Amino acid sequence: MSYECAHCDVRWWPFQYQEFDACPKCGGGTRRVQEPGSFNAEAEYVKALAKRRERDERKAKDVAFAEYYAAHCHEQTSAFEAEVREELNALPITEPRRNLAA
């Protein structure tokens, strides 16, 4: 018994399919067939695992960068806002100019 992906034309062994719950190579749907797994299923499975690991690492780096950037940007924005607030508070309060000619 194996799981066949019509798109990739690979029959996956049950342990390979269960790891991903879909076609390990393309992520598409599979159907159960009563044939043995493909001869290239193991090589394709190793490639799929490597690609998934690379994608997960890239996603983790992207999340870490986004968190760092958000914290860093927020700190700078808060400091800038505080600086502007101090400058505005330091300005003298005056009456607005009025047009007395009218």
N, C-alpha and C positions, 0 to 999 in steps of 0.2 A: 504494500500500500504506500502511496505517496500523494503529494499535493502538487498539482500541475498548474503552472501559470501559462495561460495561452499567449500572453503578450511577450514574455521572455523565452518561451518554449523550453522551460526547464521543469523537471519533476523533482520536487524537494522531498527529502526524507522527513518523517514526522518531527524529529527533534529540531531540525532546521526551521521548519514552519512554525513550530510552537514558540520558538525564541522571539519571532517577529509578529506572529499572529496575522501574517499576510505574506506576500511574496517578498523574500529578503532582498531581492535585487531591485525591483521597481516599486514595491509597496502596494501593488494591485491585488485584486482578489484571486483566489485559487479555487480549484475544484478537486475533490478527492477522487483518485483513480486507483485501480487495482493493478498497478504496474510498479516495478522497482524504480528507485530514484535514478536520475540521469547520471551519466558517467562524469559530467563536469559539474555536478551539483556541489561537491565539496570545495572545489576551487572558487566557484561563484559565491559560495557561502562565506568563505574566508575574505573575499573582496568586499562583500556586503557588510561584514562585521567591521572591517577596517574603515569603510566609508562611514558607517554609523558612528564609530568611535571618533573619527575626525569631525563629523558634524556636531556631535555632542561637545567636544572640546572647543570648537569654534563658538558654539552657542554659549558655553560657560564663560568664555573670554568676552563675548559681546555683552553678556549680562553684567559681568564684573566691571567692564568699562563704563557701561551705562550708569551703574550705581556710583562709581567713582566720579564720573562727570557730573551727575546730578548733585552729589554732595559738594563737589568743588565749586560748581556754578552757583549753587545756593549760598555757599559761604561768601563768595565774591559779591553776589547780588545783595545779600544782607549787609555787608560792609559798605557797599556803595550807597544803599538806601540810608543807612545810619549817617554817613558822611553828608549826604544831601540834606537830611533832616537837620543836622547841626548847623549847616550853612544857612538854611532857611530860618532857623530860630535865631541866628545871630544878626540877621538883617533888621534894621530899625523899622518900626511900624510907623507909617506915615499915612496921612489922609490922601485919598486919590485926588488927582488934579481935576478941577471942575472948570468948565467953560463959563466964565462969568460974563462974557460979552453978550450973551443972549438975553 
